[in-house]
Every structure is written in structure tokens, then in C-alpha cells.
Amino acid sequence: MEKVNGIKDVISFQIHRNIVGLYKKYFEITEDLLTDHRLFISKIETKIQSSGLDIDLKELDYFTDEKFNQIRKKILDAGNDISRELEKALEFVDINLK
């Protein structure tokens, strides 16, 4: 029985590790989007300044650090929720080896 529980623990660990890997990828994608967004805003500011217009893009900037952190929290919450649900499901699973 000890060996069967060990296998169940290994399966649980691997699932959890893959979920963590998935939300780390989502973090990377979100960071890439933030970098691209800031580059885009910078280009627009340069164009505005060279045209002599007086527009403050900070008022229009939706992808703030606060928004980035909200998205990060949602990714973490979703990953943690999935991990908990899978752990609950594994409680109802028995593994038998021949």
C-alpha cells in the first residue's frame, strides 16, 4: 500500500508542477504584453511631442502597474483553484498496481 500512495503523490506532484509551469508562462506572456504596451505608449508620446500637441497619455493608459498586478493575481488564483480541485479529485481515486 505504501508504494501505491507514493505513486499517487508523484502524480499529484507532477500535475501541480505542470500547473505552476502553465501560470508562469501566463506571467511571461503578460509581462511581454506590458513591455509592448509601454513601448507603444512611448512611441505615441514621441509623436505627440514632436507634433506640438499637449496630451497627457497617462490619463488614457489602461495597462498600469495596478492593472498588471490584478492580472497577475487572477492568474495565481486560477492556478491555485485548479490545483485544489485536482487534489480534491485525487482523493477519490484509488491506484492499484499489478
N, C-alpha and C positions, 0 to 999 in steps of 0.2 A: 504494500500500500504506500510505503514511503516513496518508492520510485514513481508511482502514478502521480502523487501530489507534487513531486519535483518537476514532472513533465508539465503539469498544469501551471505551475509557477513560471516555467520557462516560456510557455505560450503566452501567459499574461504579460510577462516582461517584454517579449518581442512585440506584442500588439501595442503596448504602451510606448515603447521606444519608437515605433513607426508613426504613431500619432504625434509624438513630440517632434519627430523629423518633419512631419507634414506641416505643423504650425510654425516651425522655424522657417520653412520655405515661404509660407504666407508672410512672415515678418520680412524676409528678404524682398519679396515682391512689393510689399507696402513701402519699404524703405526706398526701393528703386523708383516707385511712383512719386514719393515725396521729393527725391532728388530731381527727377524730371520736372516736376511741378515747379520747384524753386528755380530751376534753370529757365523754364518758360516765363515765369514771373520776372526774372532778371532781364530777359530779352525784351519783354514788353516795356519794363521800366526804362531801359536804354532808348527804345524807340520813342517813348513818351517824352523823355528829357530832351532828346535831340530835336523833337518837333516843337518844343517850347510850351507844351501843354502843362497845366498844373493839376495832375490827377494823382491821388494817393491810392495806390493799388492795395495797400494793406486793408482798406475798407472792403475790397472785393475778394481778398484772398480767403478761400474757404478751407484750404488744406493747412491749417495751423498746427502748431505742436500739440495743442489740446485735442484737435480732431485726430491727429496721428495716434495719440495715446488712447483715445476712445476706441479706435480701430484695433489697436494692439490688445486692449483689454477684451474686446469682443472675440478676437482670435484665441486668446488664452482661455476665456470662459468656455468657448465652443470645444476646444481640445480637452479641457478638464471634464466637461459634461460627457463627452464621448467616452473618455477613459472610465469614468464612474459607471456609465451604462454598460460598457463591456464587462467590467468587473462584476456587476450585478448579474449579468447574463451567464458569466462563467461559474457563478455559484451554483447554478442549476445543471451544470454539465459534469458528468462523470466520465472519466477516461479509463478505459480498460485496455490492457496490453495482453497479447497472447504470449 
